[in-house]
Amino acid sequence: MPDTHGPFRNERFRLEIDGIDMAGFSSATIPENSTSEIEYREGNDPPTVRKLSSLNEYGNLSLESGTTDASYELYEWRQLVEQGQLDEARRTIAVVLLNQEGDAGARWEFRRAWPQEYSAPDLDATGNEVAIESLEIVHEGMERIEL
């Protein structure tokens, strides 16, 4: 019986956009998040600055997948942004890490996400690699969800 309490492996995950499972991805880079600091000192304070929190900052979610007929849907999503329909393009995205049995484990949710950049695959008639498309997704916040 496999150990379900050990660390998750990084090769089994799925992507949900607005609660719908999307095509398989070969790579998902979960972004960092941080809070900027502000140094502050009042005139009557001791000669040490205070560290106050400022804005929360979130990196981009990076996705890569093999090019398929189904991946056209992701390109159409990017087209909404290019056409100035940003409100319509915003989605809730989740990257779900799966355990060895294929059940949902760790989950990261991204709010008000939209594709900032789409990269088509590099093509080479002398190679035999899979054609890979990539999306760079910006968002307005992420949360790790315990299942």
C-alpha positions in Angstrom: 0.0 0.0 0.0 1.5 3.4 -1.0 2.3 6.0 1.7 -0.4 8.7 1.3 1.1 10.8 4.1 4.5 11.3 2.5 5.5 14.2 0.3 3.7 14.6 -3.0 5.6 14.0 -6.3 5.7 16.9 -8.7 4.8 15.0 -11.9 1.1 14.5 -11.2 -1.1 17.6 -11.4 -4.1 19.0 -13.2 -5.3 22.5 -14.1 -8.8 23.7 -13.6 -10.1 26.9 -15.2 -13.4 28.0 -13.7 -13.8 24.6 -12.1 -13.4 22.7 -15.4 -10.5 20.3 -15.9 -8.3 21.5 -18.8 -5.9 19.6 -21.1 -2.9 18.0 -19.5 0.1 20.2 -18.9 3.7 19.1 -18.9 4.8 21.9 -16.6 3.3 24.4 -14.2 5.5 26.8 -12.2 3.6 27.9 -9.1 4.7 31.6 -8.5 6.1 33.1 -5.4 4.2 35.6 -3.3 5.7 38.2 -1.0 4.9 41.4 0.9 7.0 44.5 0.4 8.3 46.3 3.4 8.4 49.9 4.3 11.0 51.3 6.6 9.7 54.0 8.9 10.9 56.0 11.8 9.3 58.9 13.7 11.5 61.6 15.1 11.2 60.6 18.7 11.8 56.8 18.0 15.0 55.1 19.0 17.6 55.1 16.2 16.2 52.0 14.6 13.7 51.9 11.7 10.4 50.0 12.0 9.5 47.5 9.3 5.9 47.9 8.2 4.2 45.8 5.6 3.2 47.2 2.3 1.6 45.7 -0.8 1.3 42.0 -1.4 2.9 40.9 -4.7 2.3 37.8 -6.7 4.4 36.3 -9.4 3.0 34.8 -12.7 1.8 31.3 -13.1 3.7 29.7 -16.0 2.2 26.8 -17.9 3.5 24.5 -20.7 1.7 21.9 -22.6 2.0 19.8 -25.8 0.2 21.3 -28.7 -3.1 19.5 -29.4 -6.4 20.3 -31.0 -7.8 20.9 -27.5 -5.1 23.5 -26.7 -6.8 25.9 -29.2 -9.2 26.8 -26.4 -6.3 28.4 -24.4 -5.3 30.4 -27.4 -8.9 31.7 -27.7 -8.7 32.7 -24.1 -5.7 34.8 -24.9 -7.5 36.4 -27.8 -10.1 37.9 -25.4 -7.3 39.9 -23.8 -5.9 41.0 -27.2 -9.3 42.2 -28.1 -9.6 44.3 -25.0 -12.2 42.1 -23.3 -10.2 41.7 -20.0 -13.3 41.5 -17.7 -14.6 38.6 -19.8 -11.1 37.0 -19.8 -10.7 36.9 -16.0 -11.0 33.4 -14.6 -10.4 31.5 -11.4 -7.7 28.9 -11.9 -6.5 26.1 -9.7 -3.4 23.9 -10.0 -4.1 20.6 -8.2 -1.3 18.3 -7.1 -2.4 14.6 -7.2 -1.3 11.9 -4.8 -0.1 8.4 -6.0 -3.7 7.2 -6.4 -4.6 10.2 -8.5 -6.7 11.9 -5.9 -6.5 15.6 -5.3 -3.9 16.7 -2.8 -2.4 20.1 -2.5 -4.3 22.9 -4.3 -3.4 26.4 -5.3 -6.1 28.8 -6.4 -5.5 32.0 -8.4 -8.1 34.8 -8.5 -9.0 37.0 -11.4 -6.4 35.4 -13.6 -5.9 36.1 -17.3 -3.2 35.1 -19.9 -0.6 37.8 -20.3 1.5 36.0 -22.8 1.1 33.1 -25.2 4.1 31.4 -26.9 3.7 29.1 -29.9 5.9 26.1 -30.2 9.3 26.2 -31.9 9.2 24.0 -35.0 12.1 22.0 -36.3 11.7 19.5 -39.2 14.9 17.7 -38.2 13.9 17.2 -34.6 11.5 14.7 -32.9 10.5 16.7 -29.8 6.9 17.4 -28.8 5.6 20.8 -29.9 5.2 22.8 -26.7 3.0 25.9 -26.2 3.2 28.1 -23.1 1.1 30.6 -21.3 2.1 33.2 -18.7 -0.9 33.9 -16.4 -1.2 37.0 -14.3 -3.6 37.1 -11.3 -4.6 39.2 -8.4 -4.0 36.7 -5.6 -3.3 33.1 -4.8 -4.2 30.8 -1.9 -3.0 27.3 -0.9 -6.1 25.3 -0.1 -6.0 22.3 2.3 -8.2 19.4 1.1 
